[in-house]
Amino acid sequence: MCCGRRRGIPVVVASVVVGLATSGLSGCGGLTKGGVPEDGGPNPGVYPPSATPFGETYGEWGARWWQWVFSIPDLPDAPNPLYDMTGERAAVGQSGPVWFLVGTWGPPAERTCTIPRDKAVLFPLVNYVVWLTLPEETEALARAICKDAMDHVTELWATVDEQPLHGLFAYRFDAPGLFQATFPDVGGLWGCPGGTYRTFQEGFWVMLEPLPPGEHTLTWGGRMVLPSTPPDVDILQQDIIYHITVE
């Protein structure tokens, strides 16, 4: 996960690997190049972009995902799920009808976990978050920062049991407004002081309908190309694999 600051505001490019790795960029399922939007489907077993699973929009579920991630301490002997490279910590803090999966802060990840049956599954292809620390910082500013980052996403891909998902640029969602996210007093991600912050998110999200019992494999990723010192650019990419048992 790559984090930094813009105009004094903490920002995080979530679940994105920094580097020039090309794994998964050739012949991978659901790949869309050049930021050309597609229509979002049909993708059997995936909630369409207009859906409101369990009464909430994709953008609202994205906010819930961040609230969950931020709430979990990152400790040496008990890492936050983002820093768990095996999937051992996948069940920490999970509740409700939707199970959250994560990317990483940096390297590619291959994880194994068990998910209860009848749970929908939400994961970010590429996403971005801003939390505000000063009273004068506004929702409009947070929205602008997130939008600028997501405007630089150039490629997305995902597969479910080797079947590619299509139209992934149609799965871009932001929060309906600022939401509250709380960091723990000890072990806050990236050293953030404990407390509750006004937060905003935008990203490319996929939610799967409950998977049938048995073994499943999910893969996903994305690429951002961000301006840097001309003629250079920063390329941020992630490649994620989950081996899932539903029982």
N, C-alpha and C positions, 0 to 999 in steps of 0.2 A: 504494500500500500504506500502510495507516495503522498506525503503531506507537506504543506507549506503555508504561506501567509500571503494575502493580497490586501493591500491597504490596511494592514494591521488586523485583518480578520482571519481566524484560523479556517483553513479549508483542507479537505482531504479528497483525493481521487481514490475512491474506494475500489478494492478488488481488482486493481490494475497492476500488471507487472511492468516494471521499468526495464527497457532493454530493446534489443534488436532481434530477439529470438523469432524464428519463422515457423516454429512448430504449429501445425494446424492451419496454416494459411493457404495451403495448396490442396484443393479438392475436398475441403471440409464442408460439412453440411450447413446449409443456411447462410452461406457467405454472401454478403452484399457489399459491393465495392463503390467507392466514390461518394458515399453518403446519399445514394439515390433511394428515396423511400419506396417501399413496397406496401402491399395492401394488408399485410398482417395475417395472411392465411390462404386457404384453410390449414390449420394445424390440429389434427385430431388429438384430443387429450389435453389441449392447452386452452385456458380461458382466453377468449378473444379480447382485443384491446378495449372494446366498449363494455365489457362485463363488469359486474360489481359482485365479485365472489364474497359470500357471507356478509353482504350488505355494504361492502366498501370498494372503492375504486382501486385500480392499480397504484395510483399516486398515494392514496391513503395507506395502502399496504406497504409501500416503500418507506413511508415515515415510520410505520410500526417496526419494520426491519431495523432501521437505524436506532430507534429507541431500545430495541432488544440488544443490538451490538454494543451500544454505549453503556448499557446498564451492567455489563459483565466485567468484573475486574480482570486485569491482565497481570498475573503474578508468576514468579519463576516456576513454582510447582503446580500451577493451575492456570495455564494461559487462556486468554480470550480465544474464542473459536477462530478468529482471523489468524491467529498465530499458531494454531494447532494444525500441523501438516499431515496428520494421519487420519483425522476424523474422530479421534477418541473423545473430543469435547463437543461433539455435534449436538448432543441432547441438552446441554446446559441452558437453562432458562427457557426452554421451549414450552409453550402452552397454547391452547386454543386450537382452531381448526386448520391452521396453516403452519407448516414446518419450514423454517428458514435455513437455507444453505448459503455459504459464503465463498468469496474468492480468497485472495491473499493480499498481503501488503507488498509483495515483491515477487518471489519465484513462482514458477508453475507448481501446482499441487495435485496430488492424486490421493484421494481420501476414501475411506470405507466407513459406512455407518449403517445403523438400523433405524427405520422409520416405522411408526405404528401405522397400521392400515387405516384407511378412511381419512388420511391427512392430505390436504393439498400441499404442494411444494412450491415455494417462491425462491427465486435466485436472481441476482443482478448480473447482466452481461457486462456492463460498465456503468458505474454510477458515481455521483459526486455529492458532497455535503458541505454545508457552511454552517457553523454555529457562531452566533453573535455574542460578543462580550461587552459591548459598550452600549449605553442607552440610545445614543444617536444613530447607531447602525440600523438600517431599515430592511424590511422585507424586499423592497424593490432592488436594493443593492445585492442582497443574497441571491435573488432570482437571476439578476444579470450575470453574476459570477458563475452560477451553475449552468445557465444557458450557454454562456461562452464556451465553457468546457465541453458540454455535450455537442455543441455545434462542430467540434473538431473530431468527433468519432467518425472514422472512415470505414471500418469493417466490423461485422458482428457475425457470430456463428453459434450454433447449438445443435446437439443431437440428443435424442432419447432412444436408447436401445438401438443405436446406429441409424436411426431414421432422422434425417435433417429437418429442422424447423425452418420455415420460410417467412419472408416479409418482416424480418426482425426490426427494421427501422420504424415500423408502425407501433412498436412496443415502447415508445419513449413517453415517460410520464414524470410529472413533477408533483410535489405536494400541493394541496389546494391552498395552503397558506403556511405561515410559520407554525411549528409545533414545538412542544417542550420535550427536551431530551436530557436525561440526568446521568452524569458520570459519578461513579462511586468515590467515596472519600479516599480510599486506598486502591491503587492499581488502575487508575483511570487510563484509558487508551492514550498512547503517545504522551503520557505525562500530564494530561489535562487535569487541572484542579477539580476536585469534587464540586458538584453543584448542578443546578438545572439551567439550561441555556435555551434561548430561542434559536430554532434550527430550521434549515430548509434543505430539501434534497431534490435532485432530478437524476434520472437515469433510464437505462433500458432494462426492463424487468420482464421476466417470464414466470407465470404461475401455471403449474401443471395440475390438472384434476388428479384426485387420488389414484395412485398407481396400484395395479393389482398385486396381490401377494406374490412374493418371489424375488428373484434377483433382477436388478436393473442397473444400467450404466448411463450416466448423464455426462455430457461434455459441453463446455461452453467457453466463449472468450470474446474478445473484442480488441480493437486497436484505436488509439487516439494519436493524432499527429498535431502537436502543439507548436506554435511559433516560438523560436528562440532567437539567439543572436544571428542575424542573417550572415550566411545562407543556411545556417544550421536549423534543425528542428528537433524537438524532443519527441521520441516515439515511446508511447506507453502501451503495453500489451499484457493481456492475461490469457492463460490456458489452464483450465480447470477440468479435472476428471473426478467423478464420484461413482463409487461402486456401492450400490444401495440394496439392502435387504428390507423388504416390506413384510411385516408379520403382525 
